Amino acid sequence: MTDFERKVYRIIFNMTRFGKNPSMEQLKRKTGKSEEDIRAAVKSLMMKGELKWDKRKQIWSI
């Protein structure tokens, strides 16, 4: 896991712990990166099995 992937993972983890899903705008503000970079990091984390999106509940599962 790269440093940026770890940062995105920790942001998602910490926000979902309190029942919130981070929006793209929140992720962009907290990381200082572009939407494309964030999407690539999330896709990589999903392919590695670190993150999963629960379509039914509309929330990240870690």
Backbone as a ProteinNet text record, in pm:
[ID]
protein_1_A
[PRIMARY]
MTDFERKVYRIIFNMTRFGKNPSMEQLKRKTGKSEEDIRAAVKSLMMKGELKWDKRKQIWSI
[TERTIARY]
85.1	0	90.5	63.5	143.6	101.2	179.6	146.6	12.9	-10.1	-135.6	-254.4	-239.6	-347	-375.1	-270.6	-287.8	-362.7	-331.1	-397.9	-546.2	-579.1	-718.8	-791.2	-726.3	-784.2	-815.8	-722.2	-742.4	-854.7	-865.1	-973.8	-1107.9	-1119.3	-1244.5	-1273.8	-1172.5	-1190.9	-1241.7	-1174.8	-1212.7	-1351	-1387.8	-1520.5	-1630.8	-1607.1	-1711	-1729.1	-1627.2	-1641.9	-1752.5	-1775	-1877.6	-2002.4	-2017.1	-2138.1	-2148.2	-2036.4	-2038.7	-1959.8	-2007.6	-1934.2	-1867.1	-1736.8	-1672.1	-1709.9	-1738.8	-1768.2	-1637.2	-1646.1	-1526.9	-1467.7	-1552.6	-1503.6	-1427.4	-1477.9	-1407.5	-1273.3	-1269.7	-1143.7	-1044.4	-1092.6	-1004.4	-947.1	-1029.7	-984.6	-885.7	-913.5	-827.5	-695.7	-694.7	-571.6	-493.9	-563	-497.8	-466.4	-531	-506.9	-628.7	-610.7	-718.8	-814	-928.8	-1028.6	-975.2	-898.2	-842.8	-747.4	-663.5	-570.6	-645.3	-749.5	-827.5	-899.1	-958.4	-1027.1	-931.1	-811.2	-711.4	-672.4	-655.5	-618.7	-730.8	-855.2	-969.2	-983.9	-968.1	-976.9	-869.1	-748.2	-638.8	-669	-722.5	-757.1	-868.5	-963	-1070.9	-1017.7	-926.4	-870	-785.1	-722.5	-641.6	-727.8	-857.2	-946.8	-947.3	-887.9	-883.3	-1015.8	-1080.9	-1208.9	-1312.4	-1437.6	-1549.9	-1666.7	-1740.7	-1856.9	-1980.4	-2059.2	-2184	-2294.2	-2335.9	-2434.5	-2569.7	-2604.6	-2734.5	-2742.3	-2636.6	-2635.7	-2576.8	-2513.2	-2448.9	-2343.2	-2255.8	-2150.6	-2027	-1911.4	-1785.6	-1776.7	-1726.6	-1694.8	-1545.1	-1486.8	-1341	-1302
-116.7	0	124	213.5	336	431.9	535.6	634.8	701.8	734.6	799.8	706.2	580	482.6	468.9	466.2	456.8	578.5	696.3	818.6	814.6	774.8	765.1	660	547.3	439.9	489.9	560.6	609.2	712.9	797.9	896.4	824.9	730.2	655.1	575.8	510.2	431	517.7	630.2	715.5	777.2	813.6	873.2	768.4	647.2	545	492.7	505.9	466.7	545	668.3	753.1	761.4	664.9	654.8	752.4	806.9	902.5	846.7	874.6	842.7	970.2	968.4	1089.4	1114.9	1239.8	1275.9	1298.4	1307.6	1332.7	1468.4	1566.6	1699.5	1693.9	1617.2	1602.9	1534	1429.8	1359.9	1451	1531	1623.4	1727.1	1777.7	1877.7	1818	1698.6	1638.2	1585.1	1543.5	1489.3	1591.3	1689.5	1786.9	1732.7	1623.9	1559.7	1576.2	1542	1553	1433.7	1448.8	1342.4	1215.9	1232.4	1117	1037.8	1109.1	1042	965.4	1026.5	962.6	839.1	851.8	737.7	621.3	653.1	548.3	479.4	556.9	499.2	409.9	456.3	378	250.3	261.4	143.7	42.1	90.3	1.6	-66.7	8.5	-49.1	-152.9	-127.7	-224.2	-351.3	-336.8	-454.7	-537.5	-472.9	-543.5	-604.5	-570.3	-625.1	-547.8	-429.9	-347.7	-275.6	-233.3	-162.7	-237.4	-231.7	-287.6	-191.4	-174.7	-88	-174.5	-153.2	-226.7	-149.5	-199.3	-128.9	-118.1	-220.2	-221	-116.3	-107.2	-12.1	123.6	131.5	253.8	305	212.4	246.7	160.4	212.9	138.1	33.1	-85.3	-185.5	-209.4	-210.4	-218.5	-350
0	0	0	-92.6	-98.7	12	32.6	134.9	105.6	-20.5	-56.5	-37	-75.7	-53.1	95.7	175.9	320.7	375.3	322.4	366.1	332.3	209.6	167.8	252.1	274.3	355.6	496.6	558	695.3	702	601.2	598.5	589.7	497.4	482.3	609.2	663.9	785.8	900.4	924.2	1036.6	1019	898.2	878.3	888.1	836.2	843.4	985.7	1068.5	1209	1277.2	1231.2	1289.7	1202.8	1110.8	1031.2	915.7	869.5	758.9	641.2	522.5	401.3	352.4	332.4	282	136.8	106.3	-32.4	-106.7	-236.9	-317.5	-279.7	-254.8	-216.5	-84.1	10.5	138.6	119.4	37.3	11.3	-60.6	-154.8	-224.8	-129.3	-39.2	57.2	157.5	205.7	307.8	252.5	123.7	66.9	-14.5	-70.2	-155.8	-294.2	-331.7	-461.3	-552	-678.6	-775.4	-764.1	-827.1	-826.3	-892.4	-1000.1	-1070.7	-981.2	-904.5	-813.7	-704.5	-651.5	-545.1	-599.1	-717.4	-777.8	-803.4	-848.2	-873.9	-743.9	-635.9	-506.8	-453.3	-462.9	-414.9	-498	-629.5	-715.1	-677.9	-652.7	-613.7	-480.2	-384.1	-253.7	-267.4	-356.7	-378	-442.9	-537.1	-603.8	-507.8	-409.7	-310.6	-200.4	-197.8	-97.3	32.8	34.9	156.9	179.7	70.3	77.7	-3.6	43	-31.1	-18.6	-127.1	-126.2	-115.3	-11.6	7.5	-64.2	-179.6	-261.3	-191	-117.2	-51.3	59.5	140.8	252.4	214	95.6	48.6	147.5	189.6	284.4	256.9	293.2	277.9	386.3	350	451.4	446.1	560.8	571.1	634.7
[MASK]
++++++++++++++++++++++++++++++++++++++++++++++++++++++++++++++

